[in-house]
Structures are given as C-alpha cells and as structure tokens.
Amino acid sequence: MIEEWRRPRLSSRRNMRRTGAAILGLAGLVLAAGCASAQAAGGVSGAAPQTLKAEIAHDKAFIAARYHNCAALHLSPRHCPFKVATTSNGHGGSLIAIDLTQQTGDDCYRGRAFFFSKETFLANTKALQPRSVGGVEGLHAHGTAQIAIVYGVSASASTSCAENGNAGTDTYVYAWNGHHMIKKSGTPPKLPKVIVGT
C-alpha cells in the first residue's frame, strides 16, 4: 500500500516539473517577443529628424506650387529663382526665409519673402508691415528667430516699375515669437520716397 501511494506522488512531481518547464518556456517567448517589439518601436521613434536642406527643399516646393512652378517667368529650364536665409527659431528648430526674387517676370512684382518654421508656413512680406507686394531685394539672418528683409525704395509713388528702387533700400527686421511673425524694427522712408510695392 505504501509503494502504491508513493508512485503516483512521484509521477505527479514529474508532471509538475514538466508543466513548470513549459510555462517558463512560454514566458521566455513572450519576453523575447516583447523586447523585439520594443526595439522595433524604438527604431521608429528614434528616426533621424528632417535635415535643414530637406526643410528648405520642402518650403521651396510649397512656394513654387503657389506660382505654378513659375511658368510665367519663361525660364529655361523652368524653375523659380530663390534666395534663402536661415537661423534658429529659438525652439530647437530652424526659421527659414525664402525670397522669390521674381514673381511675374515684370518689374512691378519683384521679390516677395516667405517665412517658415521648419516646414510650417508662417507668413509672407505682403502680410507684414510695410505690406510690400513685390519690393524685396535681399534678406539675411539677424540673430535668433529674426530675419532682416531689404526692400527697394523708390523716389516717389509715381515712379515707374522699370525705375523701382531708384532711391536706395530700407531694412526691416521680422521675428518669430513662437506663434507668428511680427515686425521687430523698420520705418517707412520719408515722403515722397516709398518702399517698392507699397
């Protein structure tokens, strides 16, 4: 009777060992799968950020699309003529200003600058004081989150398009405050002089 009672107990222990080993094996598989998933997720979240060159290319394409890839300029090969200035936006990214130096191919609509925070369009010079529709002649960085725009100045409001900018230039500085572009400095020239395009 003792032997008959002990044998099932030994068999039961063997079954428990086998069951335990199987459970540990499954736990190992689940843990390994979890690690693999975490590594895959880490690979996605750790993707390299967009480069400044790629951001500028994106922003140029945004402007070009608005102007039908500058078909009105009749340039060969077809392209949009740009000048670019960049600086830090003060929030870990780039403030990018792009001057479309010719808009329609005539002297009345010359340069207009567009501002971007990385790939997000912020404003263009038509929407900012002095609200020039086409008087931009140059641009450059002016410290963190600031861009200087150089406007042509005409002798008077009656100056012909061909003679626009015959009275020098005036510089305005624009800044990004984290929400939108604002005029930081710049005053209109003394009358009768006017900024081109105003």
TAGITA-V999405 format. One record per helix or strand of 3 or more residues. SS is the DSSP state (H for helix, E for strand). FROM is the first residue (numbers start at 1). TO is the last residue. Records with the same first field share a line. If there is no record, write none. Layout:
SS = FROM-TO / FROM-TO
//
This chain:
H = 2-45 / 52-66 / 68-73 / 125-127 / 161-163
E = 82-88 / 94-100 / 111-117 / 120-124 / 136-141 / 146-154 / 169-176 / 181-185
//
